[in-house]
Amino acid sequence: MDNTITLKHVNVVFSELTDAGYGRSITIDASDKAVQDAIKTWAKENKVNGGVAKFKEYTNKDGKTTIQYTFKLSDYTKFDGKDGLGEDDLGYNAVINLVARAFEYDNKFGKGISASLAAVYVVEGAPNNTMANIAE
C-alpha cells in the first residue's frame, strides 16, 4: 500500500500559507469525479481521517457549486514551480501538481492517521497574482 497520492493539474481554491491559529493548508477544487475518486481511495486505503475523505461543498453567489478538499501543509512541504513560480504564486485558480503523504501520529492530543502535503509544484500562478500583471 502506497501512503502517497499524486494529483496533477488541480486548481487551487484557497491557500492559507501563514498559520493564523488553524494551521497552514491548500484547498483544491475536487469537483472532477476522477479527483474525488482518487482522494476517496487514498483516504480509505490509508485510513486518513478514519478512512473517509472529508469534502466540502461550496456554492458561490452566482450559484456555481464546487467540491473542495483541503490538504494540510507541514514545515517540511517542498515548493517549486515552472519558470520560477513558487509559494507567492499560489491563490485562487492557480494550477498545481501535488503529492500528499499519510502518516501516523501519537501525541498529547491523541493518535490516529493524518496527512500533509509533501510537495507542491506550481504549474500556473494565480491569475492577476503576479507583479507582471500590475507593472506598467
NORMO-V690307 format. One record per residue. N is the residue number from 0. SS is DSSP state (~ for helix, > for strand, _ for the rest). PHI is phi in whole degrees, -180 to 180 (NA if undefined). NEAR is the number of other C-alpha atoms within 10 Angstrom. Layout:
# NORMO-V690307
n/ss/phi/near
N/SS/PHI/NEAR
N/SS/PHI/NEAR
This chain:
# NORMO-V690307
n/ss/phi/near
0/_/NA/6
1/_/-91/9
2/_/-90/15
3/>/-114/17
4/>/-131/17
5/>/-119/16
6/>/-123/14
7/>/-117/14
8/>/56/14
9/>/-102/20
10/>/-92/22
11/>/-82/24
12/>/-97/22
13/>/-156/18
14/>/-129/19
15/>/-111/16
16/_/-92/16
17/_/-116/11
18/_/-73/10
19/_/-107/8
20/_/104/6
21/_/-117/8
22/_/89/12
23/_/-106/18
24/>/-161/19
25/>/-129/20
26/>/-104/19
27/>/-111/24
28/>/-82/22
29/_/-110/24
30/_/-66/17
31/_/-66/11
32/~/-59/10
33/~/-64/10
34/~/-67/17
35/~/-59/18
36/~/-62/13
37/~/-63/16
38/~/-67/21
39/~/-59/18
40/~/-63/16
41/~/-61/24
42/~/-62/24
43/~/-66/15
44/~/-65/15
45/~/-102/23
46/_/59/20
47/~/-68/22
48/~/51/15
49/~/76/12
50/~/87/16
51/_/-120/16
52/_/-75/20
53/_/-98/13
54/_/-89/17
55/>/-121/13
56/>/-105/12
57/>/-129/12
58/>/-115/10
59/_/-81/8
60/_/-65/7
61/_/-88/6
62/_/90/8
63/_/-83/8
64/>/-104/12
65/>/-123/18
66/>/-97/17
67/>/-122/19
68/>/-137/21
69/>/-109/21
70/>/-109/19
71/>/-76/18
72/>/-103/24
73/>/-122/15
74/>/-67/9
75/>/-103/10
76/>/-63/14
77/>/-95/16
78/>/-121/15
79/>/-153/16
80/>/-171/17
81/~/-68/12
82/~/51/9
83/~/86/9
84/_/-67/17
85/_/-161/18
86/~/-55/16
87/~/-65/12
88/~/-98/21
89/_/-83/28
90/_/168/22
91/_/-55/19
92/_/75/18
93/_/-65/22
94/>/-109/23
95/>/-132/23
96/>/-110/18
97/>/-143/20
98/>/-129/18
99/>/-115/21
100/>/-127/19
101/>/-84/22
102/>/-151/15
103/>/-87/12
104/>/-132/13
105/>/-152/9
106/>/-139/7
107/_/-66/6
108/_/-92/6
109/>/141/7
110/>/-143/10
111/>/164/13
112/>/-126/16
113/>/-128/19
114/>/-151/22
115/>/-150/22
116/>/-74/24
117/>/-89/21
118/>/-152/19
119/>/-132/24
120/>/-116/20
121/>/-85/27
122/>/-84/23
123/>/-138/20
124/_/-71/23
125/_/-62/20
126/_/-57/14
127/_/59/12
128/_/-119/16
129/_/-123/14
130/~/-61/9
131/~/-60/8
132/~/-75/9
133/_/-114/8
134/_/-69/6
135/_/-92/5
